Amino acid sequence: MADVFKITGGHPLRGEIAISGAKNSASKMMIATLLTQDEVILSNVPRQQETEITQEIITTVGARVEWVDEHTLKTSTPSITSNSVRELSRKNRISVLAIAPLLHRAGEAFVPLVGGDKIGPRPVNFHVTALEKMGALIEETPEGYHATAPKGLRGALIELPYPSVGATETALLAGVLAKGRTMIRNAAGEPEIKELIMMLQNMGAIIQVNANRSIEIIGVEKLHGTKARVMPDRIEAASYGSMALGTAGEIFVRGAQHAQMMTFLNAVRKVGGEYEVTQDGIWFRGSRELKGIELETDTHPGFMTDWQQPFVVALTQAKGTSVVHETVYEERFGYTEALKKMGADIALFSNCLGEIDCRFKGQNYKHSAVITGPAKLHAATVEVPDIRAGLAFVVAALVAQGTSTLTGIHHLDRGYERLQEKLMGVGANMERVVI
């Protein structure tokens, strides 16, 4: 027995959707609360499986968590009662971020092997290397990672081979209470990183962000409690924007912020859609006259890799040829096979079909896509492999003629809050059934 979505598409979506807080920000902020014994209050926390799993992680090691209201979480961790999260059975990549707080508070940590979406190997070695440079001893076992810090963590120069968001976050969480100065070079600069930095600053950390992708941290003796608000989910906002484009509809995304979405908005206009920024959000308007474009994903401020999948669905409705070069995750185009099953004309290539030669050049990863349209998508039964591909399939089902069946929708539950309710509010014909 499993839940599936039945979605009947073929008509424009119109109306208003309010976006939730960003899970990619909320989960990291929840982990950061472990760095202090004081009370921390987080508002605008989305209620979906990812934050539920993160809540399980922090309560397992000693946090006391109380939901003040639907989206406000109050937590305190007077002491670390367990240095292990090995008993957690569900897949989650957030657990690796708990290593640094546990080392600071307990001197030892065990976290399971990271799981999550099947979009390519995750560079956990970046996390491990950063912690080892700061004095951690880390052993990889078949079950996970066992870390100790016999002399505590100390500041170090950390040069990331790639501006990994997760590795930057690990270095931040380690550096704020480490002895001395920590310099992170080639650091990620995503808005979610900046939100975490601001929270840590308000907890008493000393962190300087430089213009050359470097972050300088001076360790302090202790951190104190604070209040912080989770930023709006820019990935969710772009997902609904792609729905407006693909269905030739009109959707007002309440809470969407211009500054976080500039690159996405440029792509919307280039492809022939329109947007209008207001004080409260952004209007997205599609068209039956979309045109093909060239697009390259990249780290911030580039076109976000998590925007790519639903936007590619919109590109199947554009006249002419579109080229999308994925430079962040090498195996992110796996979902296109399902789109081809629905009638999309998509060809994958191992060449770098973009302005830059990316780190996958000369390898066999099919990380460039050529999309020819407009394609008449038709209904199909497809299995959701990960969060963002799942949302792409939702967009495709809304564009397609007929009724599609989406299985594996637990991935969507992990990443989106009240997805069905929100989409039905703009005219989506969808239901959740058990088969």
C-alpha positions in Angstrom: 0.0 0.0 0.0 1.4 3.4 -1.0 0.1 6.9 -1.7 0.1 8.2 -5.3 -0.9 11.4 -7.0 -3.5 11.3 -9.8 -3.1 14.5 -11.8 -5.2 15.5 -14.8 -3.5 18.3 -16.8 -3.9 20.3 -19.9 -5.2 23.6 -18.6 -3.6 26.8 -17.3 -3.1 27.3 -13.6 -4.3 30.6 -12.2 -4.4 32.1 -8.7 -2.2 32.6 -5.7 0.2 30.3 -3.7 2.0 31.3 -0.5 5.5 29.7 -0.3 6.7 28.2 2.9 10.0 28.7 4.8 13.1 27.2 3.0 13.8 23.6 4.2 17.4 24.0 3.1 17.7 26.9 5.5 15.5 25.6 8.4 17.3 22.2 8.7 20.7 23.9 9.0 19.4 26.4 11.5 17.9 23.6 13.6 21.3 21.9 13.7 23.0 25.1 14.7 20.8 25.3 17.8 22.9 22.4 19.2 25.9 24.8 19.5 24.4 26.5 22.6 22.7 25.3 25.8 20.4 28.3 25.6 16.9 28.6 24.2 16.6 29.3 20.4 13.3 30.2 18.7 12.9 29.7 15.0 9.9 31.0 13.1 8.6 30.3 9.6 9.8 26.7 9.9 8.2 24.6 7.2 6.3 21.5 8.3 7.4 18.6 6.0 9.4 15.4 6.4 12.8 17.0 6.1 12.3 19.2 9.1 10.6 16.4 11.0 13.7 14.2 10.4 16.0 17.0 11.5 13.9 17.5 14.6 14.4 13.8 15.3 18.2 14.2 14.9 18.5 17.0 17.4 16.1 15.5 19.9 18.1 12.2 19.7 21.2 14.0 20.9 19.5 15.9 23.7 17.5 18.9 22.3 14.2 19.8 23.9 11.8 20.8 21.2 8.5 22.5 21.5 6.2 23.8 18.6 4.9 27.2 19.9 2.6 27.4 16.9 2.3 25.8 13.5 5.6 27.2 12.2 7.4 28.4 15.3 9.9 26.0 17.0 11.4 26.6 20.4 14.4 24.5 21.3 17.1 24.2 23.9 19.9 21.7 24.5 21.2 22.0 28.1 23.4 19.0 27.5 24.3 16.5 24.9 22.7 13.2 26.1 23.9 11.1 23.1 26.7 11.6 20.7 25.2 9.2 18.2 22.4 9.5 15.6 23.0 5.9 14.4 19.5 4.8 15.2 18.0 7.1 12.6 16.8 4.8 9.8 15.4 7.4 7.4 17.7 8.9 4.8 18.8 12.4 5.4 22.0 14.3 4.4 21.6 16.8 7.2 23.1 14.4 9.8 26.7 15.0 8.7 26.3 18.6 9.8 25.7 17.4 13.3 29.3 16.3 13.6 30.8 19.7 14.4 28.2 20.7 17.1 28.6 17.2 18.7 32.4 17.5 18.7 32.2 20.9 20.4 29.6 19.9 23.0 30.6 16.2 23.6 34.0 15.6 22.1 32.7 12.7 20.0 30.2 12.1 17.3 28.7 9.3 15.2 26.5 9.9 12.2 25.2 7.4 9.6 26.3 7.4 6.0 24.5 10.2 4.2 21.5 9.5 2.1 19.0 11.5 0.2 18.3 12.1 -3.5 19.9 10.0 -6.3 21.4 12.9 -8.3 25.1 12.1 -8.0 27.6 11.4 -5.3 27.7 13.9 -2.5 31.1 15.4 -1.7 31.2 14.2 2.0 34.9 14.1 1.7 34.9 17.9 1.6 33.2 17.9 5.1 35.6 15.3 6.4 38.7 17.1 5.1 37.6 20.4 6.6 37.0 18.8 10.1 40.3 16.9 9.9 42.2 20.1 9.2 40.6 21.5 12.4 41.9 18.6 14.5 39.1 16.0 14.2 39.9 12.3 13.9 37.4 10.7 11.6 36.9 7.0 10.8 34.6 5.8 8.1 32.9 2.5 9.0 30.3 0.5 7.0 27.6 2.2 9.2 28.8 5.8 9.2 31.4 8.2 10.4 32.9 8.2 13.9 34.6 11.4 14.9 36.6 12.5 17.9 38.5 15.7 18.8 41.0 14.8 21.6 42.4 18.3 21.7 39.2 20.1 20.6 38.7 21.8 17.3 41.1 24.6 16.3 41.1 27.2 13.6 42.6 26.3 10.2 42.8 27.3 6.6 40.2 25.4 4.6 40.4 25.6 0.8 37.3 23.9 -0.7 37.9 22.3 -4.2 34.4 23.3 -5.1 32.1 25.8 -3.4 30.0 23.1 -1.7 27.1 24.4 0.4 27.2 21.6 2.9 31.0 21.7 3.4 30.8 25.5 3.9 28.1 24.9 6.5 30.2 22.3 8.3 33.2 24.6 8.4 31.0 27.4 9.7 29.5 25.2 12.5 33.0 24.0 13.4 34.8 27.4 13.2 32.5 29.4 15.4 33.6 27.6 18.6 37.1 26.5 17.5 40.2 27.9 19.0 41.7 30.6 16.9 41.0 31.8 13.4 39.4 29.8 10.6 39.5 30.9 6.9 37.2 29.2 4.4 38.3 29.8 0.8 36.1 29.1 -2.2 33.2 29.1 0.1 29.6 28.9 -1.1 27.6 32.1 -1.0 24.0 31.0 -1.3 21.3 33.0 0.5 20.8 30.1 2.8 24.5 30.3 3.9 24.1 34.0 4.6 21.0 33.3 6.7 23.0 30.7 8.8 25.8 33.2 9.2 23.4 35.9 10.4 21.9 33.5 12.9 25.3 32.5 14.2 26.4 36.1 14.5 23.3 36.8 16.6 24.3 33.9 18.8 27.6 35.6 19.5 29.8 34.3 16.6 32.4 36.5 14.9 32.2 35.9 11.1 33.3 38.1 8.3 32.2 37.4 4.7 34.7 38.7 2.1 34.2 39.6 -1.5 36.5 36.9 -2.9 34.4 33.9 -1.8 36.2 33.7 1.5 34.8 33.6 5.0 36.8 34.4 8.1 35.8 33.2 11.5 37.3 34.0 14.9 36.3 31.3 17.4 34.5 32.4 20.7 34.2 30.6 24.0 30.5 30.1 23.9 27.3 31.0 22.0 24.0 32.1 23.4 20.4 31.8 22.4 18.6 33.9 19.8 15.5 34.3 17.7 15.7 33.8 13.9 13.2 33.6 11.0 13.6 31.1 8.2 13.8 32.7 4.8 11.2 32.0 2.1 11.9 29.0 -0.1 13.3 30.3 -3.4 13.2 26.7 -4.8 9.5 26.4 -4.1 8.9 29.8 -5.6 10.7 28.9 -8.8 8.7 25.6 -9.0 5.4 27.5 -9.1 6.9 30.0 -11.6 7.8 27.1 -13.9 4.2 25.8 -13.5 2.9 29.1 -14.7 5.3 29.0 -17.7 4.6 25.4 -18.7 0.8 25.7 -18.4 0.6 29.2 -19.9 -1.0 30.2 -16.7 -0.7 33.1 -14.2 0.4 32.5 -10.6 1.1 35.0 -7.8 3.8 33.5 -5.6 3.3 35.2 -2.2 6.5 35.6 -0.3 8.8 35.2 -3.2 11.7 37.7 -3.0 13.3 39.4 -6.0 16.8 39.5 -4.6 17.0 35.7 -4.2 15.6 35.0 -7.7 17.3 37.4 -10.1 18.9 34.8 -12.2 15.7 32.7 -12.5 13.7 35.8 -13.4 16.1 36.6 -16.2 15.5 33.1 -17.6 11.7 33.5 -17.3 11.9 36.7 -19.5 14.4 35.2 -22.0 12.1 32.2 -22.6 9.1 34.5 -23.3 7.3 34.5 -20.0 6.7 37.5 -17.8 7.0 38.4 -14.2 6.0 41.3 -12.0 7.6 42.0 -8.6 5.4 43.4 -5.9 6.0 44.2 -2.2 4.3 40.9 -1.2 5.6 38.5 -3.9 6.1 37.9 -7.6 3.5 37.3 -10.4 4.6 34.7 -13.0 2.8 34.7 -16.3 3.3 32.1 -19.0 2.6 32.2 -22.7 1.8 29.9 -25.6 4.7 31.6 -27.5 7.7 30.5 -25.4 11.0 30.2 -27.2 14.1 28.1 -26.7 17.1 29.4 -24.7 20.5 28.3 -23.6 20.9 27.8 -19.9 23.7 26.8 -17.5 23.3 25.9 -13.8 25.9 27.1 -11.4 26.5 28.0 -7.8 25.0 31.2 -6.5 24.5 33.8 -8.0 24.1 31.5 -11.0 21.0 29.6 -12.1 20.3 27.2 -9.2 20.6 23.5 -9.9 17.3 22.9 -8.0 15.5 25.3 -10.3 16.6 23.2 -13.3 14.2 20.3 -13.4 10.8 22.0 -13.3 12.2 24.7 -15.7 13.2 22.0 -18.2 9.5 20.9 -18.3 8.6 24.5 -19.2 11.2 24.4 -21.9 9.5 21.4 -23.5 6.7 23.8 -24.4 9.0 26.4 -26.0 9.4 26.7 -29.8 12.8 25.7 -31.1 15.8 24.3 -29.3 16.9 24.8 -25.7 20.2 23.8 -24.3 20.7 23.2 -20.6 24.2 22.6 -19.2 24.2 21.1 -15.6 27.5 21.9 -13.8 26.6 21.2 -10.2 25.4 17.5 -10.1 26.7 15.2 -12.7 23.7 12.8 -12.8 20.8 15.2 -12.4 19.2 14.5 -15.8 18.1 11.0 -14.9 14.5 12.3 -14.6 14.4 13.2 -18.4 13.7 9.5 -19.3 10.2 9.9 -17.7 9.6 13.1 -19.6 10.5 11.4 -22.9 8.0 8.7 -21.9 5.4 11.5 -21.7 6.3 12.8 -25.2 9.2 15.3 -24.5 12.0 15.5 -27.1 15.2 15.5 -25.0 18.6 14.3 -25.9 21.5 14.0 -23.4 25.2 14.6 -24.1 28.4 14.1 -22.1 29.9 17.3 -23.7 29.9 20.6 -22.0 27.2 22.4 -24.0 27.7 25.8 -22.4 30.0 28.8 -22.2 32.2 27.1 -19.6 34.1 23.8 -19.4 32.8 22.4 -16.1 34.4 19.9 -13.8 32.6 17.0 -15.6 34.4 17.7 -18.9 36.0 14.6 -20.4 33.9 12.3 -18.3 31.0 10.1 -19.3 28.4 11.9 -17.3 25.5 13.0 -19.5 25.2 16.5 -18.0 24.0 18.5 -21.0 20.5 18.4 -22.4 19.0 19.5 -25.7 15.3 20.1 -25.6 13.2 20.5 -28.8 9.7 21.9 -28.7 7.0 22.5 -28.4 6.1 18.9 -27.4 2.6 17.6 -26.8 3.0 15.9 -23.5 0.6 13.0 -22.6 -0.2 11.3 -19.4 1.9 8.5 -18.0 2.7 6.6 -14.8 6.0 7.7 -13.5 8.0 7.0 -10.3 9.4 10.0 -8.4 13.2 9.4 -7.7 13.9 12.5 -5.7 12.4 15.8 -4.5 13.1 18.1 -7.4 12.6 15.5 -10.1 9.3 14.8 -8.4 8.2 18.4 -8.7 9.3 18.3 -12.4 6.9 15.3 -12.9 4.1 17.3 -11.2 4.7 20.2 -13.6 4.8 17.7 -16.5 1.5 16.1 -15.4 -0.1 19.5 -15.2 1.0 20.3 -18.7 0.1 16.9 -20.2 -3.2 15.8 -21.6 -4.9 13.1 -19.6 -4.5 11.8 -16.1 -1.0 10.9 -14.9 -0.1 8.7 -11.9 2.9 9.7 -9.8 4.3 7.0 -7.4 7.1 7.5 -4.8 5.5 10.8 -3.7 7.1 10.4 -0.2 9.9 12.4 -1.8 7.6 15.3 -2.4 6.3 15.0 1.2 9.9 15.4 2.3 10.5 18.6 0.4 7.2 20.5 0.0 4.6 21.5 2.6 0.9 21.0 1.7 1.8 20.7 -2.0 -1.6 19.2 -3.1 -3.5 21.9 -1.1 -1.5 24.7 -2.6 -1.8 23.4 -6.2 -5.5 22.7 -6.0 -5.9 26.4 -4.9 -4.7 27.5 -8.3 -6.8 25.1 -10.2 -4.8 21.9 -10.3 -6.9 18.7 -10.8 -5.1 16.3 -8.5 -5.9 13.8 -5.8 -4.0 11.6 -3.4 -5.0 8.0 -3.4 -3.8 4.8 -1.9 -3.0 1.9 -4.2 
